[in-house]
Amino acid sequence: MATSETSLRASYVLITGASSGIGLEFARQYAAAGYSLVLSARRRQQLESLAETLRSDFGADVEVLPADLLNQDDVARLIARLQETERPVEVLVNNAGFGLGKSFHEAPLEKHLAQVDVLARVPLALMHTAITSMLPRGRGKIINVASVAAFTPGGTYSAVKRFVVSISKSANIQYGGQGLLVTAVCPGLTRSDFHSNMNQTEPKLPELFWLSPERVVRDAIAANNAGAAVVIPSLPYKLLSFAARVAPPKLIGAAIARTRDY
């Protein structure tokens, strides 16, 4: 056990959007498993507080690397960290993201383009860097946080999440035989600050449709360790994703309008 724990502590997990919600839970679960962490988000104070908690609770080695993913210099710092060879990042978690909180025409164009950058362009850049760095070592793991929205017609958010699913599946197929495991996790509604950040109230749906960050992260890590390209936590959302592929788009659009407009 000591040898295994020592090995894990030399393995770094880089998590974007780590200051709250699903990203924070990824930090907790990887710290509990014995990994070292590189935590990134815009809010330095929250990151520092989380880092202190993880050091205290788990004895974790934690780096704090604040970054605004719309700032090219900040993204460059994340890329440089992924390229380090003395403290290699063994696991990349692309989690950062945000919703628009408005219908397509009401949200300014620059907000749509920012969403494409944060949810697609930057994760692609980090993925490419990570894979390039991991291949010579013959091992590495990447988890991309997508959404069940990827399987529904839902504007820019759904479109970029579909991109995340597609690129994850492609990378998992292409590099799985070389020791690199890439997984897209596609949760549905999850208890977090996602809606409050858009100044929206949470949808009034039965508890059956709500996931905990703990469940989402647990399923994501398990699926990634097993080499799965895509995981959809919970049966209701598995059924929804299937229905979205076979039902008329207008019917699916009317159903999801009850839960979001971003």
N, C-alpha and C positions, 0 to 999 in steps of 0.2 A: 504493500500500500504506500509506503514512504517513497519508493522509487517512482510509482505512478504519479503521486501527488507532486513530487519534485519536477517530473517531466511536464505536467500540466502547467505548473507555475512559470515555466519557461515559454509557454505557449500563450500568445496574446490574442484577444478577441477585440476587434475594433467595431464599435457600435455607433451608428449615427442616430440622432434623435433620442439620445439616451437619458434625457433629463426627466422624462415622465412617461406614463402609459406603458405601452408594449415595450418600448426601448428600455425603460427603467427595469422592467421585469426580465428582459434578456440579461441585463447587467447582474441582477440578483441571482438568476439561475446559473449563469456561467461562473460567477464568483463562488457560489455554493459548491459547484463541481470542481473548484480548485484552479480555475484559469486566472491568468492575469488579464487586465482590462485596459483598453484605451477608450475613454468615453468622450463622445463628441455631441455637441448641441450648441445652440446660440446662447443659452443662458448659463454663464459661467458660475454664478452663485449656486444655482441648483445642482450643477455638476460637482462642484466642490463639496457641497453638503452630502450628495450621494456617495462620492468617493470616500469621505470620512466614515460614513455608515458602513460601507462595504469593507473598509479596512478593519473597522471595529468588530463587525459581525462575523467576518469570514477570514480575516487576516490576508485579504487580497492585496496584490500589487496593482495599484490603480494609477493610470496616467489620465490627466484631464487635458483635452485638446479642443477648446471651444472653436466653433466654426459656423459661419453663416453660409449655407450652400449656394447662395446667390452672389457670394463674394469670391472672385476667382483666386485671390491670394489665399483665402481660407481653404478652398478646395485643393489648391496646390500643396498646402501643408498636409492635408490628409493623404494626398497621393505620395508625397515624400515619406510619410510614416509607413505606408504600405510597402514602400520600396526598401525599407531598412532590412539589413541582413543579420545584424547582431541581435536584434530583438524582433524576430520575424512574427508577423501577424499570421496566425494559422486559421483564424475564423474571421470573416467579414460579415457584419449584419447591416444591410442597407434598410434602415427603418424610417428615417426622417421623412416627413410629409405633412401636407395640410390640405384642407378643403377650402372651397371658395365661399360656400354659404349663400350662393345666389344662383339663379338660373343662368343659362349660357349667355344670353344677350345682356343681362344686367351686370355681370362681372366685367370689369375693364379688360381689354385685350392683354395689357401687361401682366395682369394677374394670371390669366390663362398661360401665358408664356413662362411666367415664373413657376407655375405648377409643373409644366413640362420639364423645366430645368431641374427642379428639386426631386421630382418623382421619377424622371427617366434619364435625362442627360447626365446628371452627376452620378447616380447609381451605375450607369453604363461605364463612365470613366473610372470609378472606383473598382468595379468588377474587372474591367480590362487590366488595370494595374495589378490587382490582386492575383488574377490568373497568370499574368506574365511573371510575377514574383514567385508564385507557388509551384509552377510547373517544374522548374529545376530541382525543387525539393521533393517532388513526387507526391505531395499531399497538400490538402487544404480544403476548407469548407466555406461556402458562401450561402447565406440565407437572405433572400430578398423579400421584404414584406410587401405583398401585393394586396389584393382584396377580392372578395367574392364579386365585387362590382365589376371586375374584369370580364365577367361572363354576362353582363347585362348592358343594355344601351343606356348610358348615363353621363354623357358629356365628356369633358376633358379628363376628369378624374378616372372614369372607367376606361377611357382610351389609353391613358398612360399606364394604368395598372395592367391592361391586357398586354401592352408592350413588355412590362416586367415579367409577366408569366411566360410569354413567348421566348424572350431572351434567356430566361432561366432554364426552360426546357431544352433549348438548343445547346446551351453550355453544358448542361448535365449529360446530354447525349455525347457531345464532342469530347469532353474531358473526363468523364466518369471512369473510363478505362485507364486513365493516367493518374488516378488517385485524388482527383478533385471532385467534390460533391457539391452540387448547386441545387438549391431548393427555393421555390416560391411558395410562401405561406399566404393563404387567401382567407382571412377571417371575415366574418360578417360584423354586425354591430358589437362593439366591445366597450366595456366600461372603462372610460378614460376621459381625458379632457378634450377629445377631438371636436365634439360639438360646441363646447363652451368656448373654444378658441375661435369658432366661427360666429360667436354670439347667438347660438341657436340652443333651444331646449332639446333634450333628448327625445327621440320619437317614442310615442306611447304604444309600445308593442309588448306582447306577453314576454315574461321572463325567459321562456323557451328560446327566444331569438337573441338573447344577450349572452355574450361570452365574457369570461374573465381574462385579463391579461395573462394570468397564470396558465390557464388552459391553452391559450393561443401559443404561448412560448414553449410550453411543454411539448405540444404536438409538433411544433416547428422543429425543435431540436431533435426529437425522436425521428421525424421523417428525414431530416438531413443526415443524421447518423446512419440511417438505413439506405441512403442513396436515392430517396424519392425525389422526383423533379418538382412535383406539386403536391401540396397538402391543403385540404379544406377542413378546418376544425368543425366538428359537430354535424350530425345527420341532417338537421333542417337545412343547413347551407349546402350540403352535398346535393340534396334534392332540388334546392333552388337553382344551383348551377346546371343541373341536368335539365330542369324545366326550361331554363333560359335558352338552351340549345335547340329545343324542339317546339316550344310554344311561339305563337305569333309575337313579334317584337312589341306591338302596341299593347298587348295584354301584359307583358312583362314590364313595360314602361309605366303602365298605370299602377301596377303593384308596387314598384319601387318608389314611385312618387310619394308614397305615404311615409317613406323612411328618410328621404334625403332630397336635396335639390342643390347639388354642387357639381 
